[in-house]
Each structure stands twice: as C-alpha cells, then as structure tokens.
Amino acid sequence: MQIIRGLKNLKYEHRRSVVTIGNFDGVHLGHQAILAKIKSNSIALGVPSMIICFEPQPKEFFDEFNAPARLTRFREKVELLNEYGVDLVLCLKFDEKTRSISDEQFAKILFEDISATAIYVGDDFRFGSDREGDFPFLHSRGVKIGVPVTNLYTLTLDTARVSSTRIRQSLAQGDFKTAESLLKRPYTIAGRVIYGRSFGRNLLDIPTANIQLRRYRAPIDGSYAVEVSGLDKIYQGVANVGVRPTIDDTTLSPLLEVHIFDLNADIYGRVIKVRFIHKIRDEKKFPDLAALKSAINQDIKEAKQFFSEGLGT
C-alpha cells in the first residue's frame, strides 16, 4: 500500500482508481463493507483502489479539544486499511484552504485530477465548503461523464447502525463485547513505549510501560485488565488511560500506562499492542499518592482475579 500526501504527489499511475472518501476511524464493519466493494471493483477493472482521507480530521480542525475521540491513530488506521487490501491512501491536509473548497471544486478533483473510475460513498457523505455537497450532487456529475457513483447504505448490527459513534459509546460503557462485534476484532491501542518521568517506578513502586496517545481525547479512560502483545509472548496486565490527575493536574493529553505482570525486561522503544478486555474503574483524583498506590494495587488484584477466573479469553 502507498500513502500519498497531498494532490501534488499524485502520479499518473494513481489515476483512474476506484475511490472512496471518509475518515475510516476504527475501520469498523461498515467501513469493511465499503473496502470490500472498492477492492472487488478495482480488481475487476484492473485499477488501484484508493481511500481519500483528511488529516487532521475535519471535526478536529474546527474544535480540536472537543472533537470525538479517535478510535485509531493515523498509523493504526493505515495498517488496518492495508490488511483489507487498499492500494492507495490519498491523505489531504485539512486546513483553511481545504475547508473553503466548493462542492464543484471537490468534484473536479475526483473526476479530473484523480479521474476516478468509480466512486463509493456512505449514505451520510457530505463534502465541500459548509458541507454543501452530497451524494445526489456527486451522482449527477458522475452520470454526465459516465462514472458510477454508488451510495453504500448504512450497515446495521442488531437493528442499530454500525458507526464510530456507537463504538465509542460501547467503549465508554466498558462494553468490549459489543465494540469487538462492531469492529470485528478486539479493541486495541498500539504504540511505542516511551521514557516517562518514572512516577510509577519511583513514587509508587509499580513500573509501567508508557505510550503517548498524542491526542486530546481518548475513547476510554480509567483502569482495565489488558493483554499485551508485541513482545516475546502475550502478557497480562493492568492499564490506565487518562491524564493522571493525582500526580499532575495540569496534564491535558491522555497517556496509556501499562503495568505488565511477570515482565522484567527493558522494553523502551518497543512497539506493543494493548488489548482492553475488562474495565475495572473510572479514572479519578485521589487525595494523595498513598491513596493512589492503594487503588492501583487493588486494580492489579482485581485484574489478576479476572484472569485467574478464565474471564479474559
């Protein structure tokens, strides 16, 4: 799979692709249905399949602090898109210039700059300045030049719409079973273990592997029983996602901290994947470090009990 950053980097061999447009946050069941359609069509036509997405996502551009929490960071999303056979990811920078593009201008990008062979969009697809463009507009432009524009209607599961919003709601409630059914895989966060300020090791005597989430909101917060992969085997552990209000109440960006059971090794710089299985409690501010340490030890006890009862399979 190839990542193309900006229209200026489009090459001749990228043209005439089968195209879809969207955030594809989480790459859930609904997204997977779209990916299957564009992949099968691209193979039949002998052309590449292309995803067009924006960074930052539009809602993040307009209100970074209050935008919905991402289910997947860009790197994780790209890896998932690759697994589903996408050939090209055209990533367009979303800025003032991009937000002012009219529906006519965006249609020109699709039909002329990219020369899309076919276009697939979701039923809630909107584009252009002030979201003035929609499926009927794009479809009518496609009819004029013989390019099919297909509306892929919303996929439902248990009579409810499959969406990133529904997955975020499930995660917030600690309902990982529903989240996994909507994603068709376990909910995980992957990242590189970074050097922190060693609060866990030095202040609490509870060493943790830290992953900087690099966003202002996470779809989950609190303490969880987890499984960690990417090392010599799969380990069990307890993880906390949040801003550590007891230690530093000025922190804005959430951090993932994982205490990995029965691991005594230097894993700084390693990329690990954390699977969230069971929620233990919400994040909270404790009156002092002693109370925080006591709570974390209780989290560890509960996580180990959870796994010992065979509930983490």
N, C-alpha and C positions, 0 to 999 in steps of 0.2 A: 504494500500500500504506500502511496505517495501523498505527502502533505504539501499543499500549495498555499503559500501565504500571500494573498493579495492577487488581484486580477493581472497585475503587471508581470506575474510569474507564470501565467497561463501559456502553454506552448501548443503548437499545432496538434500534437498527439493527444492533448487533453480535450480537444473539441469533439463535438458530436457524441458526447456522453449521455447516458441515461441519468437523469438528475432528480434529486430530492433536496428539500431545504428544511432546516429546522435545528433546534438546539440538541436534540437527541440526548438529553440529560438522563442518565441512567441506562440508556439503551434497553428499555423495557419491552414487554411483549408486543405492544403496539408498534414501537419502533422496529422490532424484529420482523414484524409482518411487512412493513414498508421495505426494509432491506432485502427481504426475500423476493419481493416483487421486482425491485430495480435490478437485483442481481440476475434473476432468471431472464429478464428482458434484455439486459446488456449482453448476456451470453448468446441469446437468440439472434441479436443484431450484430454481434461481433464488435462491440464497442465497450469502453470502460463504464463502470458505474461510479457516480460522483455524489458525494454529500456536500452541500453548501451550509456552513455554519458561521457564526459570528463570535468574536472574542473582543471585549467582554460580551456576555450575553446582553441583549438589549435592556432587560429589566435591571441588570447590574449597572449599566451605563446611566440610566435615569435615576436610580436610587440605590447606590452600592450597599448602604448599610441595611436597607430593608428589603432587598431583593430576596426571592426564595432561595433557601439553602440548596447548593448543588448536591446532587446525588453522586456525581462523578466529576473529578477534576479533569481538565482537558486531556492530560496524558492517559488517564484511565479510560476515558471515553474513546480515544483513538485506538487503544489496544483492543477494546471491545468491538469497535467498528471493523477492525482488521480481522477479528475472529469470524465475523459474519460476511467476510468476502468483499468488503468495499475496496475499490481500486484507488479512488482519489478522494481526498478531503480538501475542499477549497475553503480555507479559513479567511474570512474577510474581517478586517478591523472595524469594529462598530464605534464610530465617533460622530462628531457634528456633521461631517461631510456625508457619512453614510446615512445618518438619520434623515437627512434632507433629500435623499434620492426619491424621486416620484415613482408612482407605480409604472408609468410609461418607461422611465429610465431603467427600472429594475427588469421589466420585461425585455428591454433591448439587451441587457446583459445576458439574460437567459437565452434568447433566441438568436442574437447576433454575435456577441462576444464569445459565448460558450458554444453556440449553435447546437443546443440540446436536441437530441434525437427524440427524447420522450421525457416528460416531467411528471413526477408523482408528488402529491402533497396531502396533508391531513385535512380533515373537514373543517378545522378551526384555523386554517392557514391564513395569515394576513401579512401584508408586506407594503413597503413604500412609506413615504412621509405620512405621519399620523395614521398609519395602518390603513391607508385608503384603498390599497389593492386587495383583492380576494380571489377565490377560485373562479367564479364566473368571469371576471375580467381576464384572468390569465388564460382560461379555457377559450374565450372568444378570440384572443390573439393567436393562440395555437391553431385554431380552426382555419384561420385566414392563410396560414403558411403550411398547413399540413403536419403540424407537430402535435401529437396527442398529449393532452394534459389530463391526468386521471386523479379523481378525488378518492383517496383511500379512507373510507369511513371508519369512525372510531371503533376499536376493538373493545369488547366488554368481557368481563370475567365475573361470574356470579351476579349477573344483571347490572353491574356497575362499570362505569367507564375505566379503562386502563389508562392511567396518566401518572406523570411525575408527581403531581399534587397528591394523588391518592397514596402513592408510595411514601411520600414524606409524612403524611398523616399516620400511616401504619407504623413507620419507624418511631415517630414521636410517642406513640402509644406503647412502644415495645412489642408490637405485633410483628415479629420477624417472619412468622409463618406466612402471613398474607403478603408481606413485602417480597419474600422469596418467590411466591407463586406469581406475582406480578412481574418480577424481574426474570424469572425462570433460572435463577441462580441465587446462592446466598448473598446477603448484603455484606460487602467488604469495603475497607478503606486500605489502599496500598500507598506506601511512601518510603522514603529513605530515612533511616534512623539518624538523627542529628545530635550534635553536642548541645546539651542544655546547661542549666545552671546547677545541676545535680541536687536539686531540692529533695527529690525522693531518696537518693542515696545518703546525703549528708545530714539532712534535717529529720528525716522520717525513718531512716534505715530500711527503706523499701525501694530498691533500684528499679528504674523504669526505662524502657526504650521510648524515645520521644519522636513524634512525627509532626512537623509543622503543616497545618492544613492550608495555610495561605489563602484564607477567605474569612469574611467577617461573620459568617454564619455556617453552622454545620446542621445536617438534618437530624442529628441526635445529640443528646447531652446527658451526662450522668455516668454511672458506673455499670459495667457489663461483664458477664462471663464471655470469654472470647477464645477462639483458636487462632494461632499464629503460624503461617506458612512462609516459605521462602528461605528457611534455614536448613539444617541437616535432617529435620523431621518436623512434623506438626506438633506444636506445643500448645498447652492450655495456659490460660492466664486470666487476669482481670484488667480491664481497661477503663480509663476515664477520658471522656471527651468534654472539654469545657475551657473556661478561662481562669481556673484556679483562684477563685475569689478569696479564699482564706490566706493564700500566700501573697498574691499581688492583685489588688482590686482595681488596678489601672489597666490591666491587660484587656485588649479588645478582640484580638484574633484567637480563636479556639485552638487548642493543642490536643493531640491524641497521645496519651501516655499509657504504656502497657507494661504491667508487671508480669513477666513470663515465668511460669512455675518451672522449677528444676532446670534452669538455664544458668550456667556460669561461664560466659564467654563474652568477648568484646565483639559487639555487632554494629558498632558505629560505621556508618556509610553503607550498610547493607540495606537492600530494598526488601521489605517484608509486607505481607498481606494479612490484615486483621479481619477475621470473620466474627461478626457480632451475633451471638446466639441467644442471650438471655439478659434482660435488663434487671439490675439489682436495685438501683435507686436513682433519683434525680440528683443533679449537682446542687450543692448548697454551700453557703458560707458558714464555717464553724467558728466558735468563739476564740479558739487558739489552736496551735499546732498539735497539742496533746489530743484534743478532741478530733482533729482531722486524722491523726495517726490511728486512733482507736476505730474511727469509722472505716478507714481503708483496710485495717486488719479484719474487721467484720466483713467487708466486701470480699476479701480473699477467702475467708472461711465459708461464706455463702457460695462463692463460685466453685470452690473445691467440693463442697457438698453437692452442688448441682451436677458436677461432672461425675462424682462418685455414684450418684444415683442413676447414671446412664441416661440423663436427660439431654446431654449435649450431642446426640447423634442425629 
